[in-house]
Amino acid sequence: MLLSDSSLVTLDTTLCMNATVDPDLLKLVQQNVNTLKIDVERLTFEVQEDEERVSQALNNISTSLEELEERVASLEREQEVMKQEQSSLLNK
């Protein structure tokens, strides 16, 4: 059960005026606050886990791209050597 804004204002006013507060209402509010606190902690943990997974995935992609770049450069060098060898064979 969630409290509406007007209920919170009334509760605030009652608490501020140092009047007697319904123990059941106070218990309900405390339970809701504790539940919200746990939910926020859980959400923070899940976001942190997601952030770590995304970061790891980006690192993996970056490593893969670097390896791909090295392979392409190697293939280009091999192709250039093959062209030079073919050209030297044709010039003989």
N, CA, C and O atoms as a GROMACS GRO file, in nm:
protein
  368
    1MET      N    1   0.085  -0.118   0.000
    1MET     CA    2   0.000   0.000   0.000
    1MET      C    3   0.089   0.124   0.000
    1MET      O    4   0.178   0.136   0.084
    2LEU      N    5   0.067   0.213  -0.091
    2LEU     CA    6   0.144   0.336  -0.100
    2LEU      C    7   0.064   0.451  -0.040
    2LEU      O    8  -0.059   0.454  -0.049
    3LEU      N    9   0.135   0.543   0.019
    3LEU     CA   10   0.069   0.660   0.075
    3LEU      C   11   0.063   0.769  -0.030
    3LEU      O   12   0.158   0.788  -0.106
    4SER      N   13  -0.048   0.839  -0.034
    4SER     CA   14  -0.059   0.950  -0.128
    4SER      C   15   0.015   1.070  -0.072
    4SER      O   16   0.052   1.074   0.046
    5ASP      N   17   0.037   1.170  -0.159
    5ASP     CA   18   0.106   1.291  -0.115
    5ASP      C   19   0.031   1.358   0.000
    5ASP      O   20   0.093   1.407   0.095
    6SER      N   21  -0.101   1.360  -0.008
    6SER     CA   22  -0.178   1.425   0.098
    6SER      C   23  -0.164   1.348   0.230
    6SER      O   24  -0.165   1.409   0.337
    7SER      N   25  -0.152   1.215   0.222
    7SER     CA   26  -0.133   1.136   0.344
    7SER      C   27   0.002   1.166   0.406
    7SER      O   28   0.015   1.175   0.528
    8LEU      N   29   0.103   1.181   0.320
    8LEU     CA   30   0.236   1.212   0.372
    8LEU      C   31   0.239   1.349   0.437
    8LEU      O   32   0.302   1.368   0.541
    9VAL      N   33   0.172   1.445   0.376
    9VAL     CA   34   0.166   1.579   0.434
    9VAL      C   35   0.097   1.573   0.570
    9VAL      O   36   0.143   1.634   0.666
   10THR      N   37  -0.014   1.500   0.576
   10THR     CA   38  -0.086   1.486   0.703
   10THR      C   39   0.003   1.417   0.805
   10THR      O   40   0.009   1.460   0.920
   11LEU      N   41   0.072   1.312   0.765
   11LEU     CA   42   0.161   1.240   0.855
   11LEU      C   43   0.272   1.332   0.901
   11LEU      O   44   0.302   1.338   1.021
   12ASP      N   45   0.334   1.405   0.808
   12ASP     CA   46   0.438   1.502   0.843
   12ASP      C   47   0.388   1.602   0.945
   12ASP      O   48   0.454   1.629   1.045
   13THR      N   49   0.271   1.656   0.919
   13THR     CA   50   0.213   1.756   1.009
   13THR      C   51   0.190   1.695   1.146
   13THR      O   52   0.220   1.757   1.248
   14THR      N   53   0.137   1.575   1.149
   14THR     CA   54   0.110   1.509   1.277
   14THR      C   55   0.240   1.484   1.351
   14THR      O   56   0.248   1.507   1.472
   15LEU      N   57   0.342   1.437   1.281
   15LEU     CA   58   0.469   1.410   1.346
   15LEU      C   59   0.535   1.539   1.393
   15LEU      O   60   0.596   1.544   1.500
   16CYS      N   61   0.524   1.644   1.313
   16CYS     CA   62   0.586   1.771   1.348
   16CYS      C   63   0.518   1.835   1.468
   16CYS      O   64   0.582   1.904   1.547
   17MET      N   65   0.390   1.812   1.481
   17MET     CA   66   0.318   1.874   1.592
   17MET      C   67   0.333   1.792   1.719
   17MET      O   68   0.274   1.825   1.822
   18ASN      N   69   0.413   1.682   1.712
   18ASN     CA   70   0.442   1.599   1.828
   18ASN      C   71   0.316   1.537   1.886
   18ASN      O   72   0.306   1.517   2.007
   19ALA      N   73   0.222   1.508   1.802
   19ALA     CA   74   0.098   1.446   1.846
   19ALA      C   75   0.114   1.295   1.843
   19ALA      O   76   0.212   1.243   1.789
   20THR      N   77   0.020   1.226   1.899
   20THR     CA   78   0.021   1.080   1.899
   20THR      C   79   0.002   1.031   1.757
   20THR      O   80  -0.083   1.080   1.683
   21VAL      N   81   0.085   0.932   1.721
   21VAL     CA   82   0.078   0.875   1.587
   21VAL      C   83   0.025   0.732   1.600
   21VAL      O   84   0.063   0.658   1.691
   22ASP      N   85  -0.062   0.697   1.510
   22ASP     CA   86  -0.116   0.562   1.507
   22ASP      C   87  -0.001   0.463   1.490
   22ASP      O   88   0.070   0.471   1.389
   23PRO      N   89   0.021   0.371   1.584
   23PRO     CA   90   0.134   0.277   1.576
   23PRO      C   91   0.128   0.190   1.450
   23PRO      O   92   0.232   0.158   1.392
   24ASP      N   93   0.008   0.152   1.407
   24ASP     CA   94  -0.004   0.072   1.286
   24ASP      C   95   0.040   0.150   1.163
   24ASP      O   96   0.105   0.097   1.074
   25LEU      N   97   0.003   0.279   1.160
   25LEU     CA   98   0.044   0.364   1.049
   25LEU      C   99   0.195   0.382   1.049
   25LEU      O  100   0.259   0.374   0.944
   26LEU      N  101   0.251   0.404   1.165
   26LEU     CA  102   0.396   0.421   1.176
   26LEU      C  103   0.467   0.292   1.132
   26LEU      O  104   0.568   0.298   1.061
   27LYS      N  105   0.416   0.178   1.174
   27LYS     CA  106   0.475   0.050   1.135
   27LYS      C  107   0.466   0.031   0.984
   27LYS      O  108   0.562  -0.014   0.921
   28LEU      N  109   0.353   0.066   0.926
   28LEU     CA  110   0.335   0.056   0.781
   28LEU      C  111   0.434   0.145   0.707
   28LEU      O  112   0.495   0.103   0.608
   29VAL      N  113   0.450   0.266   0.754
   29VAL     CA  114   0.544   0.359   0.690
   29VAL      C  115   0.686   0.305   0.702
   29VAL      O  116   0.763   0.309   0.606
   30GLN      N  117   0.722   0.254   0.820
   30GLN     CA  118   0.856   0.199   0.838
   30GLN      C  119   0.879   0.079   0.746
   30GLN      O  120   0.987   0.065   0.688
   31GLN      N  121   0.779  -0.007   0.733
   31GLN     CA  122   0.792  -0.122   0.643
   31GLN      C  123   0.810  -0.077   0.498
   31GLN      O  124   0.893  -0.131   0.425
   32ASN      N  125   0.732   0.022   0.458
   32ASN     CA  126   0.743   0.074   0.322
   32ASN      C  127   0.879   0.137   0.297
   32ASN      O  128   0.938   0.119   0.190
   33VAL      N  129   0.929   0.210   0.394
   33VAL     CA  130   1.060   0.273   0.380
   33VAL      C  131   1.167   0.165   0.373
   33VAL      O  132   1.258   0.175   0.290
   34ASN      N  133   1.159   0.063   0.457
   34ASN     CA  134   1.257  -0.046   0.454
   34ASN      C  135   1.252  -0.122   0.321
   34ASN      O  136   1.356  -0.157   0.265
   35THR      N  137   1.132  -0.148   0.273
   35THR     CA  138   1.116  -0.215   0.144
   35THR      C  139   1.176  -0.131   0.032
   35THR      O  140   1.246  -0.183  -0.055
   36LEU      N  141   1.149  -0.003   0.034
   36LEU     CA  142   1.204   0.088  -0.067
   36LEU      C  143   1.356   0.090  -0.059
   36LEU      O  144   1.424   0.090  -0.162
   37LYS      N  145   1.410   0.093   0.060
   37LYS     CA  146   1.554   0.094   0.080
   37LYS      C  147   1.617  -0.033   0.022
   37LYS      O  148   1.719  -0.026  -0.046
   38ILE      N  149   1.556  -0.147   0.048
   38ILE     CA  150   1.606  -0.275  -0.005
   38ILE      C  151   1.596  -0.275  -0.157
   38ILE      O  152   1.689  -0.320  -0.225
   39ASP      N  153   1.484  -0.226  -0.211
   39ASP     CA  154   1.466  -0.220  -0.356
   39ASP      C  155   1.572  -0.132  -0.422
   39ASP      O  156   1.626  -0.167  -0.527
   40VAL      N  157   1.602  -0.019  -0.360
   40VAL     CA  158   1.703   0.072  -0.415
   40VAL      C  159   1.840   0.006  -0.410
   40VAL      O  160   1.917   0.016  -0.506
   41GLU      N  161   1.872  -0.063  -0.300
   41GLU     CA  162   2.001  -0.132  -0.290
   41GLU      C  163   2.010  -0.241  -0.396
   41GLU      O  164   2.115  -0.256  -0.459
   42ARG      N  165   1.904  -0.315  -0.415
   42ARG     CA  166   1.901  -0.421  -0.516
   42ARG      C  167   1.918  -0.362  -0.656
   42ARG      O  168   1.995  -0.413  -0.737
   43LEU      N  169   1.847  -0.254  -0.683
   43LEU     CA  170   1.856  -0.189  -0.813
   43LEU      C  171   1.998  -0.137  -0.836
   43LEU      O  172   2.052  -0.152  -0.946
   44THR      N  173   2.056  -0.076  -0.734
   44THR     CA  174   2.193  -0.025  -0.746
   44THR      C  175   2.289  -0.139  -0.778
   44THR      O  176   2.377  -0.125  -0.862
   45PHE      N  177   2.270  -0.253  -0.710
   45PHE     CA  178   2.355  -0.369  -0.734
   45PHE      C  179   2.338  -0.420  -0.877
   45PHE      O  180   2.435  -0.452  -0.944
   46GLU      N  181   2.213  -0.429  -0.922
   46GLU     CA  182   2.185  -0.476  -1.058
   46GLU      C  183   2.245  -0.382  -1.161
   46GLU      O  184   2.300  -0.427  -1.261
   47VAL      N  185   2.234  -0.253  -1.138
   47VAL     CA  186   2.291  -0.155  -1.232
   47VAL      C  187   2.442  -0.170  -1.234
   47VAL      O  188   2.505  -0.162  -1.340
   48GLN      N  189   2.502  -0.190  -1.116
   48GLN     CA  190   2.647  -0.208  -1.109
   48GLN      C  191   2.689  -0.334  -1.185
   48GLN      O  192   2.788  -0.333  -1.258
   49GLU      N  193   2.613  -0.443  -1.167
   49GLU     CA  194   2.643  -0.566  -1.241
   49GLU      C  195   2.631  -0.542  -1.391
   49GLU      O  196   2.716  -0.587  -1.468
   50ASP      N  197   2.525  -0.472  -1.432
   50ASP     CA  198   2.506  -0.443  -1.575
   50ASP      C  199   2.622  -0.359  -1.627
   50ASP      O  200   2.672  -0.382  -1.737
   51GLU      N  201   2.662  -0.262  -1.548
   51GLU     CA  202   2.772  -0.175  -1.589
   51GLU      C  203   2.900  -0.257  -1.607
   51GLU      O  204   2.975  -0.235  -1.702
   52GLU      N  205   2.925  -0.350  -1.515
   52GLU     CA  206   3.044  -0.434  -1.526
   52GLU      C  207   3.036  -0.524  -1.649
   52GLU      O  208   3.137  -0.543  -1.718
   53ARG      N  209   2.918  -0.579  -1.678
   53ARG     CA  210   2.902  -0.665  -1.795
   53ARG      C  211   2.922  -0.585  -1.924
   53ARG      O  212   2.988  -0.632  -2.016
   54VAL      N  213   2.865  -0.467  -1.929
   54VAL     CA  214   2.880  -0.383  -2.049
   54VAL      C  215   3.026  -0.342  -2.066
   54VAL      O  216   3.079  -0.343  -2.177
   55SER      N  217   3.089  -0.306  -1.957
   55SER     CA  218   3.230  -0.267  -1.963
   55SER      C  219   3.316  -0.383  -2.013
   55SER      O  220   3.404  -0.364  -2.097
   56GLN      N  221   3.290  -0.504  -1.962
   56GLN     CA  222   3.365  -0.621  -2.006
   56GLN      C  223   3.339  -0.650  -2.154
   56GLN      O  224   3.431  -0.682  -2.228
   57ALA      N  225   3.214  -0.637  -2.195
   57ALA     CA  226   3.180  -0.660  -2.336
   57ALA      C  227   3.252  -0.559  -2.425
   57ALA      O  228   3.304  -0.595  -2.531
   58LEU      N  229   3.256  -0.434  -2.384
   58LEU     CA  230   3.326  -0.331  -2.463
   58LEU      C  231   3.475  -0.359  -2.469
   58LEU      O  232   3.538  -0.339  -2.573
   59ASN      N  233   3.532  -0.406  -2.358
   59ASN     CA  234   3.674  -0.442  -2.359
   59ASN      C  235   3.699  -0.558  -2.455
   59ASN      O  236   3.798  -0.558  -2.529
   60ASN      N  237   3.609  -0.657  -2.454
   60ASN     CA  238   3.622  -0.772  -2.545
   60ASN      C  239   3.614  -0.727  -2.690
   60ASN      O  240   3.691  -0.772  -2.775
   61ILE      N  241   3.520  -0.638  -2.719
   61ILE     CA  242   3.505  -0.587  -2.855
   61ILE      C  243   3.629  -0.509  -2.897
   61ILE      O  244   3.677  -0.524  -3.010
   62SER      N  245   3.679  -0.428  -2.807
   62SER     CA  246   3.799  -0.350  -2.837
   62SER      C  247   3.917  -0.441  -2.868
   62SER      O  248   3.992  -0.417  -2.962
   63THR      N  249   3.934  -0.546  -2.787
   63THR     CA  250   4.042  -0.642  -2.810
   63THR      C  251   4.024  -0.712  -2.944
   63THR      O  252   4.120  -0.730  -3.018
   64SER      N  253   3.901  -0.752  -2.974
   64SER     CA  254   3.873  -0.820  -3.101
   64SER      C  255   3.902  -0.728  -3.219
   64SER      O  256   3.956  -0.772  -3.321
   65LEU      N  257   3.867  -0.601  -3.206
   65LEU     CA  258   3.894  -0.505  -3.315
   65LEU      C  259   4.044  -0.485  -3.335
   65LEU      O  260   4.091  -0.474  -3.448
   66GLU      N  261   4.118  -0.481  -3.225
   66GLU     CA  262   4.264  -0.467  -3.237
   66GLU      C  263   4.323  -0.589  -3.306
   66GLU      O  264   4.411  -0.576  -3.391
   67GLU      N  265   4.275  -0.709  -3.269
   67GLU     CA  266   4.324  -0.831  -3.333
   67GLU      C  267   4.288  -0.832  -3.481
   67GLU      O  268   4.369  -0.871  -3.565
   68LEU      N  269   4.167  -0.789  -3.513
   68LEU     CA  270   4.124  -0.783  -3.653
   68LEU      C  271   4.211  -0.686  -3.731
   68LEU      O  272   4.251  -0.714  -3.844
   69GLU      N  273   4.239  -0.572  -3.670
   69GLU     CA  274   4.324  -0.472  -3.736
   69GLU      C  275   4.463  -0.530  -3.766
   69GLU      O  276   4.520  -0.506  -3.872
   70GLU      N  277   4.516  -0.605  -3.669
   70GLU     CA  278   4.648  -0.667  -3.689
   70GLU      C  279   4.644  -0.771  -3.802
   70GLU      O  280   4.736  -0.779  -3.883
   71ARG      N  281   4.536  -0.850  -3.807
   71ARG     CA  282   4.524  -0.951  -3.913
   71ARG      C  283   4.512  -0.885  -4.050
   71ARG      O  284   4.572  -0.931  -4.147
   72VAL      N  285   4.434  -0.778  -4.058
   72VAL     CA  286   4.418  -0.708  -4.186
   72VAL      C  287   4.553  -0.651  -4.231
   72VAL      O  288   4.590  -0.661  -4.348
   73ALA      N  289   4.626  -0.591  -4.136
   73ALA     CA  290   4.757  -0.535  -4.171
   73ALA      C  291   4.852  -0.646  -4.218
   73ALA      O  292   4.928  -0.628  -4.312
   74SER      N  293   4.845  -0.760  -4.151
   74SER     CA  294   4.930  -0.874  -4.189
   74SER      C  295   4.893  -0.924  -4.330
   74SER      O  296   4.981  -0.951  -4.411
   75LEU      N  297   4.764  -0.935  -4.357
   75LEU     CA  298   4.719  -0.978  -4.489
   75LEU      C  299   4.761  -0.879  -4.597
   75LEU      O  300   4.799  -0.918  -4.707
   76GLU      N  301   4.754  -0.751  -4.566
   76GLU     CA  302   4.794  -0.649  -4.663
   76GLU      C  303   4.944  -0.660  -4.693
   76GLU      O  304   4.987  -0.646  -4.807
   77ARG      N  305   5.023  -0.685  -4.587
   77ARG     CA  306   5.168  -0.702  -4.608
   77ARG      C  307   5.196  -0.825  -4.693
   77ARG      O  308   5.277  -0.821  -4.786
   78GLU      N  309   5.126  -0.936  -4.661
   78GLU     CA  310   5.145  -1.058  -4.739
   78GLU      C  311   5.104  -1.037  -4.885
   78GLU      O  312   5.171  -1.084  -4.976
   79GLN      N  313   4.995  -0.966  -4.905
   79GLN     CA  314   4.948  -0.939  -5.041
   79GLN      C  315   5.050  -0.854  -5.117
   79GLN      O  316   5.075  -0.878  -5.235
   80GLU      N  317   5.108  -0.757  -5.051
   80GLU     CA  318   5.208  -0.671  -5.114
   80GLU      C  319   5.331  -0.753  -5.152
   80GLU      O  320   5.387  -0.735  -5.260
   81VAL      N  321   5.374  -0.843  -5.062
   81VAL     CA  322   5.489  -0.930  -5.092
   81VAL      C  323   5.458  -1.017  -5.212
   81VAL      O  324   5.542  -1.033  -5.301
   82MET      N  325   5.337  -1.073  -5.216
   82MET     CA  326   5.298  -1.159  -5.328
   82MET      C  327   5.296  -1.079  -5.459
   82MET      O  328   5.339  -1.130  -5.563
   83LYS      N  329   5.248  -0.955  -5.454
   83LYS     CA  330   5.247  -0.871  -5.574
   83LYS      C  331   5.390  -0.844  -5.621
   83LYS      O  332   5.417  -0.850  -5.741
   84GLN      N  333   5.479  -0.816  -5.528
   84GLN     CA  334   5.619  -0.789  -5.564
   84GLN      C  335   5.684  -0.914  -5.623
   84GLN      O  336   5.758  -0.905  -5.721
   85GLU      N  337   5.656  -1.029  -5.563
   85GLU     CA  338   5.714  -1.154  -5.616
   85GLU      C  339   5.659  -1.183  -5.755
   85GLU      O  340   5.732  -1.224  -5.845
   86GLN      N  341   5.528  -1.162  -5.773
   86GLN     CA  342   5.467  -1.187  -5.903
   86GLN      C  343   5.526  -1.090  -6.006
   86GLN      O  344   5.556  -1.128  -6.120
   87SER      N  345   5.542  -0.965  -5.966
   87SER     CA  346   5.597  -0.865  -6.057
   87SER      C  347   5.740  -0.900  -6.095
   87SER      O  348   5.779  -0.885  -6.211
   88SER      N  349   5.820  -0.947  -5.999
   88SER     CA  350   5.960  -0.981  -6.029
   88SER      C  351   5.966  -1.105  -6.120
   88SER      O  352   6.055  -1.116  -6.203
   89LEU      N  353   5.871  -1.198  -6.104
   89LEU     CA  354   5.869  -1.316  -6.190
   89LEU      C  355   5.830  -1.277  -6.333
   89LEU      O  356   5.883  -1.333  -6.429
   90LEU      N  357   5.740  -1.182  -6.348
   90LEU     CA  358   5.696  -1.139  -6.480
   90LEU      C  359   5.806  -1.059  -6.550
   90LEU      O  360   5.815  -1.060  -6.673
   91ASN      N  361   5.890  -0.991  -6.475
   91ASN     CA  362   5.998  -0.909  -6.534
   91ASN      C  363   6.118  -0.993  -6.574
   91ASN      O  364   6.209  -0.941  -6.639
   92LYS      N  365   6.122  -1.118  -6.539
   92LYS     CA  366   6.238  -1.203  -6.576
   92LYS      C  367   6.229  -1.253  -6.716
   92LYS      O  368   6.319  -1.325  -6.762
   0.00000   0.00000   0.00000
